[in-house]
Amino acid sequence: MTATAARGDNGRVEPDTTGPSPAIEPVMAGCTVLVTADRRSSELGAALSRRGATIRYAAALSMVPHQDDELLLAGTRRLLDAPPDVLVVTTGIGFRAWVEAADAVGIAEDLVRTLGRARIVARGPKARGAIQAAGLTADWVAESETSAEIAETLLDEGVQGLRIAVQHHGAGSDGLDEALTAAGARVEPLVVYRWGPPADPAAVEDSVRAVAAGEIDAVTFTSAPGAAAWIDVARRTGHLAAVAAHAADGSVVLAAVGPTTARPLLDAGIAPLVPERGRLGALVRALVTHYGGLQTLATVAGPLQVHRRAAVLDGRVLPLTPAGLEVLRVLASARGAVVPRDAVLDVLPGESRDPHAAEVAVARLRDAAGSRALVRTVVKRGYRLDLEPS
């Protein structure tokens, strides 16, 4: 019931031959989640699969590291010759990669020592964590994780004549360099990695079509460039309207790791789920909380959640057939009200209108639930879920 998938070297969805990790509170059982990230995609997918989700992978962009980029090393040496007054760190992975690139040519210690004399500004907690890992301390952190907040703060303080080094993420400066330069600063940009095209463009297009067709329950985004690239594919292939419609009616959740990542989705008219903190763990918890509280019924047999492809009763994934799941879905939709036998027969395969077929289906549902009390028979009327009193 909790089959997972893994991404092969070509970026396509492939079976996970290692088997899923044991589910912990499988509130996402029956949910299919699309992971669009390149970096740390396996980590994110594994965390969600432990909650019962089925994972599909389609990286919207690839990350191209620049450890051997002569431009990066040349910029680093310029900073050693003319130390900056201010250092702006925009991404944790970028800052770590910068120090590693310097270490590869034997100048990491000089770089860290030089940066330690500057005022260090971090764009969010992940950037601050990387700064601390290098033995440095961030003097100020943009909690909104946006370049706009950094620009506003530095410009309010005044940057005339200051030498400012800016470590960029793969999407570029976001207008930060230009704003600081216009205010009289001397800006030294350092691009540590860039975003490249997806490893498998066809897989990305397939993922967009799957979302538009209603086959995906949630889509996760961990970078603004990745979100923008995926939205661009949806727009180019003519599926953006369908994706937005599914997001609006709640049949699919587009989840972004932070406000910066959410911006391309908001610009496309889609309101994403955004955790309070910009961390992968917080993103997982936000999805778990969303699905854990979605259509949860307090039955006499325990909390019940009915998802697209599975149902979870009191923390246990029920061994239901497709027909049994549809019967349970009809009963759950009634939220304790009586469901006529004809409505049960309507969701069963075949054309039979024999009341006995409904009785058999309900009996099998009770067996799968392990509780005959879950579904009550209302004589001459039909069936209902037995809910706990409000």
N, C-alpha and C positions, 0 to 999 in steps of 0.2 A: 504493500500500500504506500510505502514511502520510498519508492524507487527514485534514485537520483541519477543525474547525468553529469558528465565531465567534458571539458573542452579538450579536443585533440590539438595537435600541432597546427592544424589548419583552421582552428577557431570554431569548428562546427560542434554540434551537440553529439556526444558519444556516450555509450553506456559506461557507468562507473563499475568496473569489475571488482573493485575493492569492497563494495557493499557500503551501505549507509551507516553512519554512526548511530548508536542507540538514541532513540527520540527521547527528549526531555520535555514533558508537558506538550504533547504534539498538537498544539492548538492550530497549527497551520497545515495539518493533514488534509490532503485533497487540494491544496493550493499550489499552483505552478508559478514560480517566481523567475523572472528573467533578470540575470545579472549582466549589466552592460560594461562593467569595468574591465580594464586590462590588468592593472596591478591589484594584487590582493583579492582577485576574484575567487580563487579557491577557498580562501579564508572566509569570505563573506558567504559563499555558497554552503560551506560546511556548517557554519553557524545556523543558517536557516534550515538546512536539511535535518539538523538535530531536533528542530521543532516540528518536523514532519513534512516540510515542504518538498516538492519536486523542483529541481533546479535546472534551468536552461541557461546557457552561456552564449553571448554574442557581443564581443568587445566592440564598442562603437568606434574606438580609436586605438592605435597602438602607441606606446610610449617609447620614444627613441632617446636613450641616454647619450650624454655627450662627454663621457669621461676622457675621451681622446681628442676632444675638440680644441684645436689650437686657439680659437677665439676665446674660449673660456680661460685657458691657461694664460693667455696674453693679458686678459683683463685682470686675472688674479695677480699677476706680477706687477701690473700698474698700481694695484692697491697696496702691494708691499712697498713700492717706491714712494707712493703718496697716500698714506693711510686715510681712510674716510672718517668724517665726523659722525656720520650716521650710517648704520647698516639696517636695511629692511629685508627681512626674511619672509617670503610669501608661502613657502611650503616646507614641510618637514622632510619629505623625501628629497626635494631639491637641495636643501642645505646639506643633508648627509652626503648626497652624491657629489656635491662641490668639495667637501672636505676629503672624500675618498679620491677624487680626481687630483687634488693637491698632494695627497699622500703618495699617489702613484709616481709623482715626479720629485718627491722628497721635500715639499715645501708646506706640508700640512701644519707643522708646529709653528712655522713663521706666520702662516695665515691666521691660525687661531689666536696667536699672541697679538697680532695686529688688530684683529676684529675685537679683541677684548678691551681695547682702548677706545672703541667707538660707542656711541649710544645705540643700543640694539632694539629694534622695533620688530615685533612678531605679528604676523597675520593669523592669529588664532592659536589654540592650544597645541595643535600638532606641530606647528612651527616652533613654538616655545619649547616643546619636548625635545626637538632635535637640537636646539640651541643648548639646552641643559646637558644633553648627551655629549656635546663637544666640550663640556667644561665651562661654558659661558652662561651668562644670565641675561634674560630679556628685561630691558628697562620698562617696556610698555607693550601691552598685548591688545590687539584689536579683537574684542570679543565677538564682534559681528562677523569676523573673518572676511572682511571686504577691503579692497584697496581704497574704496571711497572713504572709509573711516580713517585709514592711515593718512590719506591725502589731507583730509579735513584737519586732523590733529596737527600734522607737521606744518601745514600752511598757517594755522592759527598761531603756532609758536614762532613762525618765521624761519625761512630757510635761505635767505639771501646770503650768498657767498659760501654756503656749506657744501662740502663734498659728500655726496650721498651714494652709497653702493646699494643697488637693488637686485636681490636674487629673485629671478622671475620663475614662474611656473610655465608650463608648456604653451599656454595661450598668449603669452606676451605681457605687456605692461598694464593692460586695462586702463590706459590713460594716465597712469601714475607718473611715469617718467616725464610726460609732456607737462603735467600740472606742476611738478617740482621745478622743471627747467624754466617754465614761464615765470615762476616766482623767484628766479635768480639763483637756484641751486646748480651745482655741477654734478650731473648724474652719471654714474658708471653702471650700466646695466650688465648683468651676468645671467645668461640663459644656460641653465644646467641640463635641462632636457627639453625636448620638443614633442609635440603630438604629431604622429604620423598617421597615414591611412589605416583602416582596420585590416587585420591579417586576412579576414575573409569577408569581403563586402556582401557576398551572397547571403551569408549567415545573418548579417545585420538586417538586410531587406526581409529575409524570412521571419526574423523576430518581429519586425514592424507589422508584417501581414498577420502574424499570429495574434498580436495584441488587437489589431483592428477586427479580427474575426472572433474575438472573445475567448481565445484559448488560454490567455495568460491572466493571472489574478493580480500580480504585482510586478512592477519594473523598478529596479534599483539603479540609482545614478550616484557616482562618487566623485565626479569632477564636472565643472561647468563646460569645458570643451567637449567632454563625452556626451553630456546631455544635449548640447547644441547640435552635435553631429548626428545623434539619433533622431532628434526632432527634424533636422534637415532631410534625413532619409525619408521620414514619414511624410513630410511635405512634398518632396520630389516624387514619391511613388503614389501620391494621391490618397494616402491613408490618414493624414493628420486629423481630418474632421471626425473620422470614426474613432480614432484614439481619444480625442478630446471628449467625444460623446460618452464613451465608456467611462472615462475618468469622472465626468460630471455626474453620471448616475450611480457611481460607486462600484461598478462591476470590475473595474481595474483600479489599482492604487499605484500611482507613480510616486516613488519615494526618493528624496534627495538627501544626501548626508548633511548638508548645511545650506544656509541662505544663498551663498554664492553659486553653488551647484543648482539651486532651485530657480535661479533667475531665467535661464533659457526656457524653462517650462512655463513660468509665469508669463513670459513674453509671448508664448504661444497660446495663452488663454487657459492653461491647465494649472490648477491649484494642487501642488504636491504635498505629500506628507513629509514634514521636516522635523527631526528630533531637536530637543532643546540644546544638545551638545553635538558638535560636528565630529563625531567618532563613529567608526564602523559598529562598535558595540551598541552605541545609542541608536543607530539606524535599525539594527536587528531588534532591539527592545521596542522601538516604535512600531515596527510591523507586528511583533508578537502581541503587543498591547492592543493594536487595532483589530487583529483577527481574534484575539482572545475575548474581546468585548463585543464582537460583531455577531448579531443574531444568536446570542446566548440565552438559552431557556433554562430556568431552574425547574427541573423535573424531579419527581420523587425518586428517580434512579440516579440523580446527579446532574451537574451542568451539562447541557447539550449544545454543541455547535455543529451546524450542517454547512459544509462547504461544497464547492463545485463537484468534487470527485470523491469525497469521503465525509464521514461524520465521526465526531469525537464525543463520547459519553463518559463523564467523570474521569477524564484524562486517558481514556482508552479508545483506540481507533476501532470502530465496529467492523466486523467482517461481513460487509453487505454486498449483495449483488447489485448491479446497476438498477434493477427493478426495485429492490429493497430500499436503495438510497432514494429513489424517486418517491416511493410511498412515504418514507420518513420526511422527505422535503415537503410534501403536501401537508402532512400532519403538523410539522413545525410551523409552516406558514400560517396555519389556522390559530396558532398560539393558544391551544387548549380548547378551542371551539370544536364542535362536532363536525367531522368530515363525512359526508354521505358515502355509502358504498360505491355509488356510481363514480364519484370523483376518484376513488382509489382505483377502480377498474380503468378509468381513463388513462392512467399513467403506466398501466401494466402492458407488456407486449401482447400482440394479438388483438382479436376482435371480440373476445368472449365477454358476455354480459352476465355470466353466471355468478351470483353472489358468493358461491363457494370459492371461486378464484380469489376474491378479495380476502376471505377468511384465511386461506392458505398463505397469502402474501403477508398478512398481519401476523400470523403465527410464526412465520419464518423471521420476521422482523423482531418479534419478542425474543426468539431463541438467540439471534445474533446479539441483541442488547444484553442478554443474560438477566432479563427482568421482565416478567409477565405484567408487572404493574405499570410499566412505562406507557403502554397503549391500552386504554380502556375500551371495551365494547359497550356502546350505547344501544340498547335493545331497540330494534326496528328503525334505528336512525343512522348508525354508522360507527365511527371510531374517533377517539380524541386522545391527545397526549395528556397524561396525568401530571399536572404542574403543581409545584409547591404553592401554598397560599401566599398571596402577596404580603 
